[in-house]
Amino acid sequence: MSGPKAKIGMCVLQYSLGIAILIMAVRFVLPNAAHDFARTGLPGFVRLVMGFGEILGGVLLLIPGTVVRGAWVLFAVFVMGILTHLLHGLLDVGNLVIYAGAAFAIAMGRNG
């Protein structure tokens, strides 16, 4: 799948994922999110590591020369999030799977 329509689609996916993740990640690292995260039983630093990893990946995704790196960072963070959820018995990982798939598609699409 190549051509101008595919490039436009990949660009839209890249920027929409980058902006959405940045918004959600910033909200995730704010102190208000600590209370909800505490219910997971994980240490608070895990929330900050994951959140700042998402912020880093989101920013890199929006900078033209660093798109592939940002996509791989986000993919890694999302896979870690999926595994963390599953290992703690939290099975609602559908959104994370979709985000990981989008990050993977961007990384592979920009590499190819």
Secondary structure, 3 states (H helix, E strand, C coil): CCCHHHHHHHHHHHHHHHHHHHHHHHHHHCCHHHHHHHCCCCCHHHHHHHHHHHHHHHHHHHCHHHHHHHHHHHHHHHHHHHHHHHHCCCCCCHHHHHHHHHHHHHHHHHHC
